[in-house]
Amino acid sequence: MTVPAPQLQDKTETGLPPLPADVAPFIPPWWMRHHMVQTILASLKFRKRGPNPMVDAAEDRILTCEDGVRLKGSYSRHPDNKALVIFLHGWEGSQDSVYVMSGGKRVFERGASVFRLNYRDHGESHHLNEGLFYSTLFNEVFYAVKQAAKLADGAPVYIVGFSLGGNFALRIARSLRDLSISNLKHIFAISPVVDPWGAAPLVDKNRLFQRYFMKKWTRSMRLKQKHFPHLYDFSDVLKERSVLGMTQKLLPAYSEYQTMEAYFNAYRVDPHDLAYCPVPVSLITAADDGMIPVSDVMSLTLNDNAKRIVHAHGGHNGFFQSLFGPTWYDDYIQQVMEQTA
């Protein structure tokens, strides 16, 4: 594959860090440049239409993690098994989120096996565990990813995380200073949550974002209450009309965290957490992301294994180059896989 020469992304990129020399710029058509257009396209279901050989090959898997926690996933083994790509979805997403399905199909069609993991209380898995999902539950996600990686049978392993999944991916990268995942070649964190204190208030400031997450979260809580009525009564929490309002009510009632500050700090990625990660990492974000402040990604100290890729446009989990074609990050992931396989 021809490596593009370093160049500006477009005239609006003033003030952004230069792209790494082997990274192509993302310059969407003018009518797709608005961050809301990019963000909305990331979740539109038309992208899941048509045949998907990854889905045809999918097998449900239940992974038993520490303390008996069970996490549901979907494994699609490709006959060629050139690599294994593990996808981590965003908050209130699932293994069937549009961006996961689209990205998984892309790598599967090129010979890679795919594992799509659900976190606790995601992907219709509310009945599997009594305890509630919190973004701080890193150990069970890390344990599940390590189990999934064993399915590679010696093939190269890649992790792709979106939004909160990007946060989990970066915390996995942080843990690799002391632990390991066999044959892990690269970690991709797309629109990652770095500092929840910076990201969470932005959801409530945008009415579209707020309605989207409120609808999904309230449905999730009602499902959990239905499965475990003896443990949960969320009637007081569900009276709230904002994500932060619900969080503030939920934490002291059903978690070890008495304040939002304590909770958000518990899954923050600190500036020096990635400085000694031994595995290559690509952080991909957009300056116009309406949920993730670009300053959070800029605050991280990276070593020579990592690439900080900040595009002027792209929104949240977007990076659409055209309406129906692959996203920019689809092409970038494929490039990296070809270089490292």
Legacy VTK file of the C-alpha trace (Angstrom):
# vtk DataFile Version 3.0
C-alpha trace
ASCII
DATASET POLYDATA
POINTS 341 float
0.000 0.000 0.000
1.353 3.434 -0.921
2.117 5.581 2.106
0.815 9.126 1.678
3.159 12.031 2.125
2.577 14.211 5.182
0.039 16.875 4.392
-2.515 19.178 5.884
-5.987 17.749 6.393
-7.605 20.917 5.042
-7.480 24.631 5.705
-9.546 24.283 8.917
-6.934 22.194 10.697
-4.943 25.166 12.015
-3.931 24.425 15.574
-4.258 20.636 15.263
-1.227 18.404 15.718
0.295 17.203 12.441
-0.737 13.746 11.321
1.872 10.974 11.532
3.739 10.585 8.249
2.101 7.278 7.321
-1.469 8.404 8.129
-3.741 9.684 5.363
-5.806 12.810 6.080
-9.552 12.594 6.495
-11.287 15.129 4.254
-15.001 14.367 3.904
-17.241 15.922 1.237
-18.401 19.397 2.255
-21.968 18.222 2.891
-20.754 15.583 5.364
-18.382 17.784 7.359
-20.726 18.872 10.150
-20.012 16.922 13.313
-23.677 16.060 13.847
-23.965 14.590 10.341
-20.908 12.432 10.996
-22.135 11.371 14.446
-25.668 10.499 13.313
-24.403 8.473 10.349
-22.410 6.293 12.750
-25.613 4.784 14.156
-28.014 4.767 11.196
-29.299 1.248 10.659
-29.165 1.362 6.859
-25.488 0.474 7.219
-26.490 -2.985 8.482
-28.629 -3.828 5.451
-27.666 -6.538 3.012
-25.842 -9.837 3.467
-23.204 -10.032 6.176
-21.010 -13.147 6.137
-19.708 -12.264 9.602
-23.234 -12.616 11.005
-23.797 -15.850 9.082
-20.712 -17.324 10.774
-21.503 -15.957 14.247
-21.732 -18.153 17.327
-22.933 -16.888 20.714
-20.390 -17.249 23.515
-20.770 -16.756 27.263
-17.465 -15.907 28.921
-17.142 -16.572 32.641
-14.943 -13.948 34.276
-13.707 -13.418 37.806
-16.238 -13.548 40.636
-18.524 -15.602 38.408
-19.472 -12.652 36.189
-20.760 -13.791 32.799
-20.358 -11.669 29.678
-22.018 -12.442 26.370
-20.230 -12.192 23.053
-20.403 -13.293 19.437
-17.563 -15.114 17.681
-17.289 -15.343 13.886
-14.401 -17.525 12.799
-13.220 -16.948 9.253
-11.973 -20.031 7.371
-8.697 -18.217 6.628
-8.335 -16.868 10.199
-5.712 -14.344 9.113
-6.259 -12.395 12.332
-8.724 -11.950 15.198
-10.292 -8.532 15.712
-12.016 -7.912 19.066
-14.598 -5.109 19.020
-15.606 -3.109 22.120
-18.768 -1.025 21.726
-19.730 2.289 23.326
-21.955 2.934 26.341
-25.475 1.545 25.824
-24.307 -0.001 22.560
-23.847 -3.715 21.959
-22.258 -6.347 19.758
-24.918 -5.380 17.211
-24.229 -1.641 17.183
-24.062 -0.339 13.639
-20.415 0.741 13.841
-19.415 -2.664 15.262
-21.386 -4.603 12.657
-20.021 -2.497 9.806
-16.428 -2.613 11.009
-16.660 -6.326 11.750
-18.031 -7.097 8.303
-15.205 -5.124 6.720
-12.385 -7.099 8.403
-14.217 -10.428 8.098
-14.545 -10.026 4.339
-10.775 -9.641 4.251
-10.065 -12.882 6.055
-10.088 -11.949 9.751
-12.125 -13.644 12.457
-14.212 -11.362 14.686
-15.210 -11.354 18.338
-17.846 -8.802 19.390
-18.083 -8.423 23.173
-21.016 -7.100 25.211
-20.416 -5.506 28.579
-22.591 -6.423 31.512
-26.230 -5.282 30.948
-25.597 -4.644 27.249
-26.771 -6.603 24.253
-29.792 -8.213 25.922
-27.593 -9.716 28.644
-29.273 -8.086 31.652
-30.333 -11.454 33.041
-26.812 -12.899 33.238
-25.616 -11.006 36.329
-27.320 -9.591 39.398
-24.958 -6.653 39.651
-25.355 -3.484 37.604
-22.993 -2.344 34.895
-20.617 0.477 35.732
-17.894 1.854 33.508
-15.447 1.148 36.311
-15.839 -2.632 35.886
-12.584 -2.969 33.995
-11.328 -6.302 35.318
-14.184 -8.349 33.891
-13.841 -6.708 30.476
-10.086 -7.261 30.449
-10.550 -10.882 31.510
-13.123 -11.424 28.760
-10.833 -9.875 26.139
-8.013 -12.191 27.225
-10.332 -15.185 26.867
-11.503 -14.031 23.455
-7.892 -13.538 22.317
-7.207 -17.245 22.880
-9.618 -18.006 20.034
-7.051 -16.577 17.612
-5.098 -19.851 17.639
-1.837 -18.029 17.083
-3.117 -15.491 14.568
-2.469 -11.770 15.155
-4.932 -10.093 17.554
-6.280 -6.538 17.303
-8.581 -4.590 19.633
-10.932 -1.918 18.298
-12.831 0.192 20.853
-15.371 2.946 20.244
-16.151 5.772 22.704
-16.464 4.014 26.097
-15.032 0.988 24.312
-12.116 3.244 23.398
-11.759 4.031 27.100
-11.688 0.304 27.897
-9.153 -0.180 25.092
-6.873 2.493 26.555
-7.166 0.980 30.018
-6.212 -2.371 28.496
-3.193 -0.634 26.959
-2.333 0.760 30.401
-2.517 -2.726 31.947
-0.126 -4.181 29.387
2.736 -2.583 31.291
2.411 -5.477 33.744
0.172 -8.049 32.002
-0.069 -9.363 28.465
-2.460 -10.592 25.792
-0.928 -13.226 23.545
-0.107 -12.047 20.014
-1.769 -8.644 20.455
-0.454 -6.490 17.622
-2.331 -3.196 17.860
-5.029 -1.336 19.816
-7.343 1.151 18.094
-9.230 3.647 20.288
-11.794 5.531 18.216
-13.362 8.656 19.764
-12.227 7.397 23.181
-13.522 8.730 26.469
-10.408 9.906 28.293
-11.752 12.054 31.137
-15.427 11.335 31.957
-15.633 14.662 33.787
-15.070 16.405 30.476
-17.306 14.121 28.407
-20.380 13.443 30.568
-21.737 17.016 30.804
-21.548 17.396 27.016
-24.143 14.649 26.542
-26.767 16.655 28.441
-25.874 19.888 26.659
-26.926 18.455 23.297
-30.639 17.591 23.251
-30.200 14.952 20.541
-27.403 13.193 22.421
-29.370 13.436 25.647
-32.557 11.940 24.201
-30.580 9.134 22.536
-28.815 8.027 25.704
-31.751 8.621 28.013
-33.954 6.357 25.880
-31.380 3.597 25.838
-30.407 3.850 29.498
-33.960 3.977 30.852
-34.848 0.909 28.769
-31.796 -0.882 30.146
-32.701 -0.032 33.733
-36.278 -1.217 33.299
-35.010 -4.517 31.896
-32.669 -4.950 34.852
-35.445 -4.206 37.313
-37.710 -6.691 35.529
-35.154 -9.481 35.864
-34.240 -8.667 39.471
-37.259 -6.958 41.081
-36.112 -8.041 44.537
-32.887 -6.083 44.117
-33.818 -2.948 42.200
-36.427 -0.239 42.286
-35.360 2.513 39.919
-38.582 4.521 40.115
-36.828 7.455 41.798
-33.903 7.392 39.376
-36.177 7.226 36.332
-37.890 10.454 37.354
-34.755 12.355 36.383
-34.615 14.010 32.965
-30.864 14.133 32.380
-28.019 11.650 32.219
-26.131 13.391 35.016
-29.292 13.588 37.109
-29.838 9.845 36.794
-26.191 9.164 37.550
-26.292 11.325 40.663
-29.334 9.445 41.959
-28.131 5.963 41.029
-24.606 5.962 42.431
-25.245 6.405 46.181
-28.210 4.022 46.048
-26.658 1.112 44.185
-22.876 1.496 44.031
-19.803 2.000 46.160
-19.456 5.535 44.804
-21.153 8.268 46.777
-20.342 11.072 44.338
-20.070 11.463 40.574
-16.567 12.831 41.051
-15.385 9.602 42.690
-17.068 7.516 40.001
-15.741 9.449 37.008
-12.239 9.605 38.432
-12.243 5.813 38.831
-12.252 5.169 35.085
-10.365 8.206 33.844
-7.268 7.670 31.707
-4.568 9.780 33.336
-1.975 11.737 31.308
0.916 9.320 31.885
-1.019 6.025 31.776
0.060 5.161 28.230
3.657 6.321 28.410
5.017 2.791 28.839
2.532 0.675 26.901
4.568 -1.965 25.003
1.924 -2.526 22.276
1.241 -0.048 19.441
-1.831 2.114 20.020
-3.722 4.415 17.660
-5.895 7.110 19.237
-8.301 8.448 16.638
-10.446 11.463 17.411
-11.934 14.569 15.813
-11.521 18.168 16.869
-15.262 18.667 16.300
-16.378 15.675 18.421
-19.413 16.913 20.340
-18.927 14.442 23.182
-15.173 14.151 23.689
-13.054 17.287 24.237
-10.031 17.049 21.972
-7.951 18.550 24.795
-8.423 15.298 26.732
-6.699 13.300 23.995
-4.006 15.966 23.648
-3.232 15.712 27.374
-1.975 12.132 27.103
1.743 11.402 27.069
2.478 8.804 24.393
5.559 6.765 23.609
6.977 5.852 20.196
4.528 2.917 19.933
1.505 5.202 19.893
-0.062 7.511 17.325
-2.275 10.448 18.190
-4.498 11.020 15.146
-6.618 14.162 15.412
-8.738 15.076 12.414
-10.483 18.395 11.985
-13.755 16.630 11.189
-15.339 13.292 12.014
-17.746 13.920 14.878
-18.159 11.055 17.344
-17.467 7.581 15.892
-18.049 9.048 12.427
-15.225 9.607 9.919
-17.424 8.961 6.889
-15.747 9.493 3.539
-18.938 8.710 1.633
-22.469 7.649 2.486
-22.129 3.950 1.726
-18.413 3.278 1.519
-15.989 2.367 4.291
-15.149 4.937 6.939
-11.721 6.484 7.231
-10.914 4.317 10.243
-11.990 1.159 8.342
-9.300 1.911 5.765
-6.762 2.814 8.442
-7.371 -0.388 10.423
-6.956 -2.417 7.248
-3.701 -0.615 6.467
-2.275 -1.348 9.902
-3.366 -4.990 9.772
-1.670 -5.460 6.400
1.522 -3.921 7.771
1.636 -5.978 10.970
0.134 -9.361 10.044
LINES 1 342
341 0 1 2 3 4 5 6 7 8 9 10 11 12 13 14 15 16 17 18 19 20 21 22 23 24 25 26 27 28 29 30 31 32 33 34 35 36 37 38 39 40 41 42 43 44 45 46 47 48 49 50 51 52 53 54 55 56 57 58 59 60 61 62 63 64 65 66 67 68 69 70 71 72 73 74 75 76 77 78 79 80 81 82 83 84 85 86 87 88 89 90 91 92 93 94 95 96 97 98 99 100 101 102 103 104 105 106 107 108 109 110 111 112 113 114 115 116 117 118 119 120 121 122 123 124 125 126 127 128 129 130 131 132 133 134 135 136 137 138 139 140 141 142 143 144 145 146 147 148 149 150 151 152 153 154 155 156 157 158 159 160 161 162 163 164 165 166 167 168 169 170 171 172 173 174 175 176 177 178 179 180 181 182 183 184 185 186 187 188 189 190 191 192 193 194 195 196 197 198 199 200 201 202 203 204 205 206 207 208 209 210 211 212 213 214 215 216 217 218 219 220 221 222 223 224 225 226 227 228 229 230 231 232 233 234 235 236 237 238 239 240 241 242 243 244 245 246 247 248 249 250 251 252 253 254 255 256 257 258 259 260 261 262 263 264 265 266 267 268 269 270 271 272 273 274 275 276 277 278 279 280 281 282 283 284 285 286 287 288 289 290 291 292 293 294 295 296 297 298 299 300 301 302 303 304 305 306 307 308 309 310 311 312 313 314 315 316 317 318 319 320 321 322 323 324 325 326 327 328 329 330 331 332 333 334 335 336 337 338 339 340
